[in-house]
């Protein structure tokens, strides 16, 4: 298969971790006879330095005409970097919002998986952590409260702020379809999270999700109220497979789910539109404090590349192989500094890439 991938290495540790993910992808291409065509473009701080703006039309066009985008994190030290002296619309993060909008990336996927070898980093009780968990939070990314009309007015001398939470049937339907499709690649279960006991938008959410579920009789659907979901994530995270939810609930629940894995350097993510196209990036930031030291953990980015193979290219066998290689490296006790514990072996960012690439196809 021919894979056309746009690459945005990003800022801080971005170039280091993306280089390792490309190393692993190249090995996959070699072992499974695929051809990868990379096109590198700039975004974020690197684009500000080169062009004065965080996102150029050229970057958008190259991404739009690729099958997928592999991205490192963007941004710098928010206290010291000159990028943060610019007005908000010219800062690195504006590039990220701009590209999501330009490419209509409405579905954000964040897996939260507890590796047995890293379970000591899980802040939950041992008997809960010992059961393990493997979930995927699917968050609606372009609607809801964060994009609704807002205003602050003064009425009779008293200030009043208004935010509005709006969803259309279509916005709900397209992400529900994604959730059921992806559940079929996992354990065939969707838990849809809402606040249907209070909010009209949630009642519509629930009824559209029910409607979509009729086309997926093989996928089990449950509904859960968001307050209960927040509790269940720490009481018994093993019950979740795909968690489908709207923008604000997903913002909060995906951070909670990340937290219980205990290791930020391991968390991948994807943002998808209604085609097979996706933008794949680690969940963490650009870690300017350790940039250039070759000590960053590249696994989140490598696992994002694995998500790309699975969700954009339907190359499930190749994606499984990357995940198996990551597991193998961890079982062999190899660790970057962020996940190092006594009795394991500390290795660099580039050595971690070599070790994972070396296990592909074995
Ligand atoms: P961060 O995630 O970059 O770093 C938090 C801490 O985790 C730091 O101590 C860092 O060294 C460590 N860390 C993060 N990723 C690591 C990895 N792969 N390996 C080892 N250690 C790792 O968060 P921050 O410091 O709040 O933000 C730094 C910059 O990143 C800011 O400019 C912020 O806006 C940006 N940011 C970008 C994205 C994105 O591109 N999607 C997301 C979050 C933050």
Boltz pocket constraint, residues with backbone or C-beta under 6 A from the ligand:
constraints:
  - pocket:
      binder: B
      contacts: [[A, 13], [A, 17], [A, 72], [A, 73], [A, 74], [A, 75], [A, 76], [A, 77], [A, 78], [A, 93], [A, 96], [A, 264], [A, 265], [A, 281], [A, 282], [A, 283], [A, 284], [A, 285], [A, 286], [A, 287], [A, 288], [A, 289], [A, 290], [A, 295], [A, 296], [A, 297], [A, 298], [A, 300], [A, 338]]
      max_distance: 6.0
